[in-house]
């Protein structure tokens, strides 16, 4: 299972919304965070979120122990199982 966490603040809600648009991805809440999970890789397109670069690069609050960020650049965020 792949999982990463995004702080639930107005600037980050688009990240959770776009990630959750994939039918394989589930978006739940854990405390003040969105928990974004999937059985496989999770890919979020930055342009689809509308996030500016500063928000984009600071949106990830954490990654689950069995997950790894394999891409986080100006175009996309990709989190995969280890």
C-alpha atoms as one frame of an Amber mdcrd trajectory, in Angstrom:
protein
   0.000   0.000   0.000   1.304   3.427  -0.969   0.513   6.412   1.240   1.503
  10.018   1.718   0.129  12.825   3.820  -0.753  16.421   3.014  -1.655  19.038
   5.623  -5.299  20.073   5.274  -4.929  23.784   4.588  -6.625  25.693   1.744
  -3.436  25.815  -0.328  -3.158  21.993  -0.369  -6.763  20.890  -0.925  -6.287
  20.750  -4.707  -3.513  18.171  -4.265  -5.881  15.849  -2.390  -8.702  16.540
  -4.854  -6.635  15.748  -7.951  -5.050  12.671  -6.341  -8.523  11.430  -5.355
  -9.781  11.785  -8.928  -7.947   8.533  -9.711 -10.371   5.685  -8.900  -7.540
   3.612  -7.401  -6.686   6.356  -4.887  -8.449   6.902  -1.563  -8.338  10.194
   0.304  -9.151  10.061   4.028  -8.398  12.255   7.018  -5.958  11.530   9.844
  -5.960  14.407  12.302  -5.138  17.600  10.392  -3.839  15.680   7.352  -5.246
  14.193   4.179  -4.095  10.566   3.975  -3.742   9.718   0.278  -3.445   5.967
  -0.316  -3.500   3.447  -3.159  -2.471  -0.159  -3.760   0.111   0.959  -6.333
   1.807   4.166  -7.414   0.152   7.538  -6.897   0.820  10.258  -9.453  -0.371
  13.854  -9.078   0.025  16.348 -11.929   1.056  19.780 -10.617  -0.616  21.759
 -13.376  -3.931  20.001 -12.730  -3.767  21.118  -9.091  -3.167  24.749  -9.982
  -0.527  24.925  -7.229   2.239  27.455  -7.519   5.764  26.084  -7.182   6.312
  27.128  -3.538   3.110  25.394  -2.418   3.782  22.378  -4.622   7.249  21.692
  -3.223   6.052  22.037   0.378   2.740  20.133   0.175   3.967  16.692   1.319
   3.766  16.407   5.091   4.970  12.812   5.246   5.279   9.461   3.507   4.301
   6.059   4.905   7.093   3.734   5.956   6.506   1.385   3.003   6.326   4.200
   0.409   8.879   6.357  -1.370   8.751   9.575  -3.376  10.307   8.706  -6.726
   9.494  11.967  -8.472   8.758  15.456  -7.191   9.523  18.051  -9.793   7.759
  20.973 -11.466   5.472  18.609 -13.386   4.461  15.758 -11.083   4.602  14.043
  -7.729   4.967  10.261  -7.829   4.856   8.097  -4.711   5.459   4.353  -5.061
   5.518   1.341  -2.770   8.998   0.287  -1.639
